[in-house]
Amino acid sequence: MPLTVTFDTGVLADVVCPETSQPPTDPADAARVRAGIQSGKIQGVFCETLITVEGIRRVDRSAVFGSTVANARCQHETAPDGSGVTYIDLRVEQAARLALDQQQADRFSAAFALGMKLVDVPRIAMAKVDNPDGNRYLTESDEAELIRRLERQHTVLSAIEARGLACAQAQRIAIEIQTEIGGNGNFLLYLGHPRNPTEQKKVICAINEWSDGDGIAAHYGYGIDLFCSRDCGKNAGKASVLHPDNRQWLSEAFGIRFVTLAELAGW
């Protein structure tokens, strides 16, 4: 069985293109890990939020999430036994979302070409990555395995958010905005209405933390062996799920194993 590894944004870029990696990454380490993926010794995965969330330009994130709308399309048909059947197609649309810039698109395409897979954390009203051939996501072998994965994700996310991390930060800001401007929409809508530039920056940081938290939850839910990252939450401090103190808690409470690219290269 190959070693399964979740890569976050920075190390994913290094592994996809070792020759352009920057310190603290040693290009030789990135090249060794890339070779391990190519040979099948490592099954690399990354969370879909690297595309659906971090793929949005920072300055656009508030507007994109604020433009989120879930549209339902109904189709009424007659079943073979003569009874009526209604099919409901629920789609999330974000009018303010732009296409990935070419550099990002090329990076993700290169990751898929290496055989890397997406992992996800299902959330209501969240965009999904196009999957035209049905093979971009890591999938379960049966329904029981899917249920176990979802239960594990729910368990770790509940614990993470109870500590005020991950999506909890975006939800807290949204509630503050909602309290002032009113309404009863999905919390995503309120992220599009920051009241001042300072709050706009908080929204951007909270959305980024949300992506990191979902990445950890996806990793744990799917039972991936190692989480490879060089992000220690320096800017956000202990408000980051990747801060050393929170990493230690995740390791002790859930057995999540964090590694650097250099450590993975010598595995």
N, C-alpha and C positions, 0 to 999 in steps of 0.2 A: 504494500500500500504506500502511495506517495505521502510525504509530509505535507499537511495542509497549512497554508499560511495566509492570513489576512494582511493586506498592505494598505496603509493609509496614504494620503495624497503625496507627501514628499517622497517617500521611499518608492511609491509606484512609479513616479516620474524617473527616479534614478535607475530602477530596474529595466524600465522600458527602453531607456536611452542612456546607458552607462557613461558614454563618452561625453555627455553634457552635464553630468552630475557635478554638484558643487560641495565644498566642505560643509559639514564634517564628513560627508560621504567619500570614501575612497572608491574611485571608478573601478578598481580591480575587484573590490567586494561586490559592487553592483553587477559586474560582468559575471562573477561566479554564481550569484543567485539567479541571474537571467539564464545562464547555462543549465542550472538545475531545473528551472521551469521548462526549458526547451527539451531537456532529456526525459522529462516525466518524473523526476525524483521529487519535485515540488509541485503541488497543485496550488497555484496562486489564485486568490480571490480578492475582491474589493467591494465595498458596500456601494450600492446604487446611488447613495446620497453624494458620492464624489461627483456624480454627473448631475443628478436632479437638484442638488442644493449648492454644492461648492462649484458646480459648473456655471452658476449664475454669477455675473460680475458683482463684486461686493456692493458697488454703488447702486445696483439694480435690485438687490435681494428684497428690500422692503416693498418696492413697487410690485415685484413679481408675486410675492406671497399675498399681497393685498388684492391682487387681481384674480385670486383663485375662485373659481365657480365650478360646482358639480352639476352637470347637466344630465338629466335622465331622458332617454328616448324609449318610448313604449311601442311595441308591435304586437297586435292582436292576431292570433291565428286559431285554427281549429285542429285539434288533435285527431289522430286516427279513430278514436272511439267516439268522436263527435263533440267532445267537451271543449270548452274554450280555454285557450292558453294565452297568457300575456308574457312576453319577454321584455325585460327591462335592461337596457344598456346604460350603465352609469359611467359617465366620462368626466374626468377632471380637466378643466381648461384654465389656462393662465394667459390671458390676453397680452400681458406685459412681458412674457418670456420670449427671449431672443434665441436664435440658434447658437450653439457652442461656437466659440471662436476657433479658428482653424487649428491652432496649436493644440488646444485641448482635444478637439475631435481626433486629430492625428494620434495623440497619446493614447486615447481610449481604444481606437481602432488597432493600434499596435499591441495593446494589452490583450485584446481579444484574439489577435493573430498568434500571440504566444500561447494561447490556450487558457488564458485566465477567465474566471467566471465571476458573475455578479452574485452577491447575496443581498437580501433585503429584509426590511422590517415593515410589514404592512401597516399603513396608517390611512385613516379616512381622509379623503380630499388631497392626497399627495400624488404628484405626477410619477409615472413609471417610465422606464427606459424602453424604447422600441425594441422588440424582440422578433424580427421578421422570420427568422429560421427556427425559433423556439429553442435555441441552444446557448443563449447568453447567460442564463441564470443557472446556478447550482440547484438541482432539483432533488426531491426526496423520492425514494423507491416506492413508497406506498403512503396511504392516507394516515396510518398510525404514526409514521415517522414525521409527517408534516405536523400533526397535532402536537407531538412531543417538542418539535422545534419551536412552534408558536408558544407553547407553555413556558419553555425555557426563556424565550425572549421576553415574555410578559413578566416573568419573575425577576430577571435582571434589570429590566427597564423600570419596574416599580421601585426597586431598591435604589437605583441610580437617581431617579427623579425625586424620591423621598429625601435625598441629600441635597436637593436644590440644583441638581446638575442636568445636563442634556436638555431635552425639550422643555423641562420645567421652567427654565429661564425665559424662553420665548413666551410661554403661557403666562408667566407672571407679568411681563411687560404688557402683553395684550390685555390682561385684566385691568391693569392700571389705565390704559387708554380707553377701554370700554367704559370704565366707571365714569370717566369725564365726558365722553362724547355720546354715550348711550348706545342702544341697539342690542340685538341678541343673535348676531351672526357667529359663524365659526371663528375661532380665535385667530386664524390665519388672516382674515380680513383686517383685523385691527393692527397687525404688524405693518400694514401699508399706510398707516396714518400716524406716524410719529409726530409728536407735538412740537419738537424743536430739534436742532442738529445734534445735540447731545444724546437725545433719545434715539435718533436715527442711528448713531454709532452703536448704541446699546443693542438695538435690533439686529444690526449686522453681526455683532459678536455673538449674540444669543443664537442666531441661526447657524453660525459656524459651530458653536458648542452642541447644538442639536444634532448636526451631522456627525460629530465625533461620537456622541452618545449612541446614536443609532448604529454606527459602525461597530461599537463594542457589543451592543445587543445582538446584532446580526452574527458577529463572530461567535458569541457564546451560544446563541440559539442553534446554529448549524454544527456546533461541536468542533470548530476549527482548532488545530493544534497550537499555533503560535500567532500572536499579533505583533506585526513588525511596524515600528514607528520610531521616528526621531523627535516627535512632538512631545514636549513635557509641560505644555501649557504655561510657558514662561510669561506670556503677555497677560493671560487671565488669572494666573496664580491658582489658588485652591478652588477657584470657580470653574476650573477646567477638569473634565473627567479624566484627562491624561496627565494631570499633575502627579508627581511621584507619590504623594500621600494617598491619592485616590487610586493610583495603580496598585499600591500595596494592599489597600482594602479589597479591590477587585480580585487580586491574586489570592488573598487569604479567604475571602468569602465565597468566591466562585471558581477558584482554580485557574484563572486566566493567566496565561504565560506571555509576558512581553519580552520582545527581543529587539535589538538594534540590527541594522543591515549587516554590520561587521560581525555580530554574533551569529546571525543566520548564515553568513558566508562560511563560517567555520564549523557549522553544525555537522 
